[in-house]
Amino acid sequence: MTQVSRRNTRPKTTSHRQSPNYDNTNPRNRFPVTRPRRAFTPLFFSTFTILILLIFIGFYITNSSINPANDTLKPRVVTPFPSPKLMDLPMFQGEHKETLYWGTYRPHVYFGIRARTPQSLLAGLMWLGAKDGRYAMRHVCQDSDELKTYGWTHHNGRDYGRQVLVDQKLVLTTSFLKSKEEESGYGGDWAVRIEAQSEVLNEEKEEIVHLFFYVADEGGTALGLGNGTSDNPDDFLLAFGSRSDVGNWQLHLESKPVRLRNENFEFHYAGFKTHHIHNLSELVQTNLATQARATSRLQLSDTSDHASNILVFQVSAMVPFKADIAFVTKLSGSTSRLKERIRILTGDSLSSHLEQKQEQFDDKFQRCFDMPDETMRFFLSMLSALSHEINPEAMTVAKAALGNLLGGIGYFYGQSKISLPSSSNVSTCHLMQLVHGDNYISYWPAELYTAVPSRPFFPRGFLWDEGFHQLLIRRWDANISLDIIGHWLDLMNADGWIPREQILGAEASSKVPSEFVLQHPTNGNPPTLFLVLRAYVAYSKVSLAILFSLKLSYSYSVVSAEFVCGMKKDKFSASQVNDISTFLRRAFVRLNAWYKWFNTTQSGKDVGTYFWHGRDNVTQRELNPKSLSSGLDDYPRASHPSEDERHVDLRCWMHLAADCMSSISEFLEDSHIGKEYSLTAKLLSDFDLLNQIHLDNTSGAYSDYGNHTEKVRLSWKMVESAGGYPSRELLREVLEKPVLRLVPHIGYVSLFPFMGRLIPADSWILEKQLDLISDTSTLWTKFGLRSLAKTSSIYMKRNTEHDAPYWRGPIWMNMNYMILSALNYYSQVDGPYRDRSKNIYTELRNNLIQNVVKNYKQTGFLWEQYDQKKGKGKGARLFTGWTSLTVLIMAESYSEC
């Protein structure tokens, strides 16, 4: 069974009315109404079958009411893992939980605020963009809006962020600030500043901006409308309400035209009652269109539905213009104190706080990543010691990369849809899903706090991306990072499986076509969380040595190297080490189950071999059946999927996991389980066995093994369609019988043993690996390493009529980061290839940084991948997931240091 590539799960282009909540109203899903016939037709038998099934369900429900325990049975695939949740740890409660309560946790919209709770109060911004004399609503991030650039230039992940959006000539700056006063309710207060100006100042032509700020209650609770009027306000109440979490609250607006004259200022509002908040853009556009037809003006109706749970406020003004919005909670004090709290969150006081927060961000960035500040950069440049990649331009890109990763962290709540298991005991509710024609069962309701790969294209959680995200977030804020990892591990089911893509809640679902939503419990995803967990263990050990002079079980040379690394980079405090220890102790049982799930479900026929399950072995349309669960999608594997396959990348991931589990066991002083994992890691790092299974001795490259032939192509053929009419389709054609052999495709997969440092520093195979990396006819380009060698028979070939090459040539930052990390390692250990590793490392690092910075300067975005011929950004833009690893590359910060 296959899944669809992430690149195909782009946002829906259909109307918001096509909500997944209405699937059961499709006439095709209803039982047919038929007239009685005399003959026993197929329709009769169909109706008879349905009748028998309904009788069976009635009997089942009756039996369940007599014996309710039977109804609690549900498949293991939707049963939570039976151990205490990580998010229930004390370290994630109290002040930690409260300080993270409010945030910009709605990454799919240009600007949105919510709390980390299932039924939250939401806030957000919309505006009318203008192009060629036509207006269009801007709300949900999407490429079709054609913004020149947008994204967070600064964001600390907690209480501050600054974002710049350029829409044609309009430049919007949105700033977010949280404040915790003694009188504040849970989570504190927050403020938003919206600044609008024109990119090109035109004194002769007045430009009007139409902004729409809204507040909505996900639970449907009615909101109170404030006392705003249509006159030019100075400071007035927009909305108010009460919630069990924050108490009584108010939303205030202070607006200031930058120009002294701004007679064009207008204020309007509209209230809506709906549970489908993800359809808000359409509601506002419909309201505006109705008013435009009636009044010939772009203004909201100044009306509100009864018990509205959404209030939208329109501010129309001539640019330049600035508006401050203050949200204050737990209102029980005096009026004068309320005014003081609002004053702190608006005007000059807000300006001062925002400037202070930006300075703090810049200072912390320099400390975390050891990048020189302006003064140090001046002296280094005078000494010619400053390389081009850490110039001011590169620093701006690095801060934007980090800011966008942190600003893109989201909070989601809902139920994943899981493909139905082939056989399992099901409860009444699951049986009813079968009757209604659903092909899934629902996971338990769950929350997820996570970074996302891309706000416009992938604004949701992806399991294998998250390990790479946390390599950077860990360096910035270890507590946020552990919180995110804990949320992911709490999604584990009773079998030890974690769904690879998290589509939770209506807002997340609205960005994904329904046919791509199902998660398949037989398929895994690279366990990249072990990358960051390994780093936590290593840093904690060094921190303990530094803080308490503990004697570690390392050789003197290793201890010295890590001590120097610890002095160079910020290490954990004693309390942080204690938190990490507590976290790992509780997480261990889940990590152990996760490893065992991989070890049993993804294992090959021989000991120490593995292959990614889920490839389609009957497809007639794919040139090479995808391995979506590997994360590398269309990277070429054996031409004919089978259980004889051996995937070298998965073997290396399993070694990483086993080695990390061994280190965690040692850190937690659990020698029994640690010994088992140590033996497993030793088996998977056995160099001779690795070479015996995966090495091509001629090329010195590591390869997959399976049932393969190179003589496969896509050809146009005439086939009979479902209606009996001929159609022309691009189909797979096999010209030679496949045989069991090594798969002769050189690319990222070939370098996994190198990335995992499984090759001895004095081995001739290391030299061959360096040859493959540095050869322009295989992987080397002046922009980074391409994903598949030019010599491959599938290099840059389409996989189907509609699937362009994805991992078949373009440059990807996550794999280049891992290769750089290995080059850095081999450049520091004794061996005959040390100097060569250093030279390749330096040149590759400079090429990657230079190209990313160049693209950002030209386009205003970081990209999902980069073209191997010209270096141009490709795929999803505003891709600040693993492309943000550029920051660590600049800082030369790898998992070992």
Steps between C-alpha positions, in 0.01 A plus 500: 500500500639838409450847626521822308813709486512804727551719195155397380326587825488865405221727627155445360388724219133415539246714679497505877146370480642160411562422863600150604235521768233461234626183332209298637253716307634379168213324325738223399541408865127462567301181469309486168123529504360232271161382386405135568560271208363159424829351387796434731726760346852595620340806656276271704797308628678828578202623702468162670868510595463847649194384696691204645790732589266742676343212696850391600586852613178519700585171669855625563380827655245316714768260619732793570234670713471181703875458519649850457855370546486349151447842349824630644698261280682684228791417272848538646579741219272762663585407859739738681828360624446375857746712694491842672500787254809715470294816499377416851853540639534784756762666277226571245252637753488818705696799374629317191148421379364843579782692330431308178121526523447777242698516179499535123399135483300519173776465238264456202379864517708810437449609859309304762491457876358222715551329833632149558158361583249307284217758505698820482428863447651583159615827350638587160551749220362529149538774245392584148782472254482685172643396165413636156209690650344193659467421870562162660481391864828405667469270798623145446861469383502396135726552201213613280491827698840578342643689796850622423617376838369426848626339815632564847821699509517437877315261729610356834240223516351636822390861533626702205496500122533742211384420147520691171258433212528667160187481285558685173571858622353447847744425782347361819698450819338292774650485848393276787578548869389321815487657844439348842376743761411411858130547423510307170306182445653167407753542220516877543408780257618558147528780246512521121638790299405529133688755290407571140701702255561520128816353351504796261401834651257684276390835638262565210298180530340404828516130571243344727563178691212281620597296806281245676588384850282228648444311821317167512406238756555142378256366756216713362466725806339834417728804500404845617522791255675806640407867478691587185343757269554599141684815611877516511582328830797563720465205733187296536359162588457261207374185670467332837411166649573247768680165497575246767873513419571875498194646674340819371683646203488805274644585160596866448610696194723804488548635148741771394530636146866570433400807305344785690204501255316176446140590426457168318501295819193277528398229745243223440420158640305178442411210728450138398367191671668182371710207616682495165759763581725367222242648258541852639662642185195404299259645758677836498523512121129421467413776746718750315357401163143544625583844636687598184195420288274694736718803576783489243743511792750247634375482854360245741130510580520634859267215598544193714332160512327407823751358750789549258813305585706687236544877488684663210613863519586696187738794510534690172755778496746683282855372521728538687294378792554324833260314731565345841269229632514400867352185653464522879376227732358439849331836528402553861702802608444872474435686176819703545707182527335362186593815312858466621519140377366609160751788492786255555386294201453790256666816373846607609516241776441221249764648270753495782419140593525384138839665457622339820380156390672533163829590670462198729438278199812627326712452812375148563549409133865600523550300822323187377669475164832673564455737211686828539311817582559824311805602703669162477416481130679832442822381665487162324455670164801722574700183565358335185376223728134539413381260231233618259229276643464686831471848355200718598292357213560146621419600858166643387418174323602295804279702735207476258551124468492454877217751544284329240561155649402623847218721370367202306450286810134406521253344739253248361224289646292231335494139385715345229327277247657157489462255214290208620699198615442188292369308800425611851233501766302819463254680721148609405611848393772356279250253350268789421784667312521190282126512426523866398771412251789663686837343429660616823475492874578797719798536731424622850458880540850635547694823514824579323739788554748493215704691246388473138698470174322775307218737596333520154548138389557277803363683809475186712722245671725260306681241709830471315526875444462563871829338598684745273294794632598413856872503424464877465224567754695306765787746467263793547261378771543150643174515693294575189682223317429239770138614509466436127674161516276403791187584303616282211585202720160527671342429160636144509246218485501168685716342227772766525399671173475877448304635198749668270281798405273677746186658357314605813195726507293681241755771427775246426263279299391797287851510350512133396298326225289229662652217296839570659390503864514129593798374701611138449603307815729265308725784387768675699708814460868561577537523882683833482401591857796282600729758336403763755464255790858386438609863519310549828677201656843607377458859617360389836800275564740782421298741713516262793876474458536876488257574781583222742840368377353156459726233357359386167571164342683657207861506395690812603516629142124478454428664834740782417341556160150506644612725786634751249176469306309560823697813576444625146125445492238562767441183701212403723465617858466250783121545503485447123704180527258382768204580273661315211567201721137498620375536143716216366408272788129532423552504123714186503211253499348675200832522317554132570158418352570724200826319431336159534222606261763577236700191581200271451294668227779631277749214529629306200544129445853490640623611842608864497311586179205736466278643230235771488155345481220656298639497145248413228597172332214499247515854365490547124551875503817560703840477337643396838249438783540766768622432854304778670560361846875555453442875469690491170182441299604432139869426564559188286496163673473146359280510191275221632406534870523176697578362844852425379589870511769646723506875542834637614357829630256321733780277632694817588197659666465183708865523602448861606196400706673202664812702578293783644298257714827355627622850592171586672517175698853583609396853595208361703726226643281219367772249415274205413305659213801708408705187441237364259500822300878516509518154344244598236691818417819295476332260256366781283839676498687183404701633208563164334133400522392840365734460203388144439135606476512844338841585347573510129873428504553645154364848563552507876137607535241359738177386335158358566440137410191354336321364198618743235545573133623819339286440191179668611341797328177697474322473165184650357237234441137487397283345772127452538350736757224419747237622253631275227671782312869485409738740674870570474695439820864495605562150634795305635666256262747233619737383228702250701433254778626637833755310708617529861797736501643824637306800371751709300375850585747733671363785709408599853409142597849385396655737755304391808782283642729801448249730674475251784883491535498125461805505270841482675709812443782295342282293264541520121121516487511842665714622212242362255225683687694826475543433128125462453430817698753718317445369145296738283378207288334346805393723793708818515361836386609851591169543687505184713481124454229376267269225623566257215807457282494617141611148407177345631259365237216677686677834551241780462242267347130533576352221709154530345330724250423744782797448737805708417837387644521582870792314661658423164744788464403812699703611802350444846632674810433227758713242318774754426506588870550135597774460238671817626481364853679182390762695303562714806546185708743335258697826472574481873591133552837353412515332162642534150193689373481761774627795294292408198187476717574847636542652154177346369318605818612863470406532134164323536407710803583824321307393188187418700502821702574720201218349295237521774591861577499590129154350450364672808630834378347448155165349603445580868452132588671183614408209273414132533776398259746662261561433133821305440579683174445865587452495875155658474246433776237237411195333648328660797614846594505638852633153579663574834487143623827316448629770264546700822790262575692764305533676838683201649716472190599865542571439869681174419285333761447131441351230716836411654566855617 
